Amino acid sequence: MNIEPVSFAPHFDEGPGKHRIGLILLSDHCATERDFVNMRSSDEIAYFCARIPMPDEITPELWRIRRAN
């Protein structure tokens, strides 16, 4: 199999919204994304969200383990 590199300049469109806000949310916070969308003042603002895992229960021992890593 012969693989040759492709050379071209990427073309980016304007994307959604004139202004973009990125949010990193905990996986168990369900209302935050909806709240941000409801607070926006116009359709020129777009929100992008990423979720990170969150355990069901947070204990002092869990924080000690995370801090050690």
Buried (B, 14 or more C-beta within 10 A) or exposed (E): EEEEEEEEEEEEEEEEBEEEEEEEBEEEEEEEBEEBEEEBEEEEBBBEEEBEEEEEEEEEEEEEEEEEE
